[in-house]
């Protein structure tokens, strides 16, 4: 689950390694890891947020 969180977080966060590590820790309790993954999936991409600010 940590690898999947890292893969999703690469576009969503500035520190994807920390997000992957947190996903790995939360995978000890499966429902928390699923909730965390959904939060990552619905978060806006880092690139799109900075593009919207610059316009």
C-alpha positions in Angstrom: 0.0 0.0 0.0 2.9 2.3 0.7 4.2 1.9 -2.9 0.7 2.7 -4.3 0.5 5.8 -2.1 3.9 6.9 -3.3 2.9 6.4 -6.9 -0.3 8.6 -6.5 1.5 11.2 -4.3 4.2 11.9 -6.9 1.9 14.3 -8.7 -0.1 15.4 -5.7 2.5 16.4 -3.1 5.8 18.1 -2.9 7.3 15.3 -0.7 6.0 12.0 -2.1 8.4 9.9 -0.1 6.8 11.1 3.1 3.4 10.4 1.8 4.5 6.9 0.8 6.0 6.3 4.2 2.8 7.5 5.9 0.8 5.2 3.6 3.0 2.2 4.6 2.5 3.0 8.3 -1.3 3.4 7.8 -1.4 0.1 6.0 -1.1 -1.6 9.4 -4.8 -0.7 9.9 -6.3 -1.3 6.4 -9.3 1.0 6.7 -7.0 4.0 7.5 -4.8 3.3 4.5 -7.8 3.1 2.2 -9.1 6.4 3.5 -5.7 8.0 3.1 -5.5 6.7 -0.5 -8.8 8.2 -1.3 -7.7 11.6 0.2 -4.6 11.5 -2.0 -6.7 10.6 -5.1 -9.1 13.5 -4.7 -6.4 16.0 -3.8 -5.5 18.5 -6.6 -2.2 18.0 -8.5 0.7 20.2 -7.5 1.3 21.4 -11.1 -2.4 22.4 -11.6 -2.5 24.4 -8.4 0.6 26.4 -9.3 -0.7 26.9 -12.9 -4.0 28.3 -11.6 -2.2 30.8 -9.3 0.1 32.1 -12.0 -2.8 33.0 -14.4 
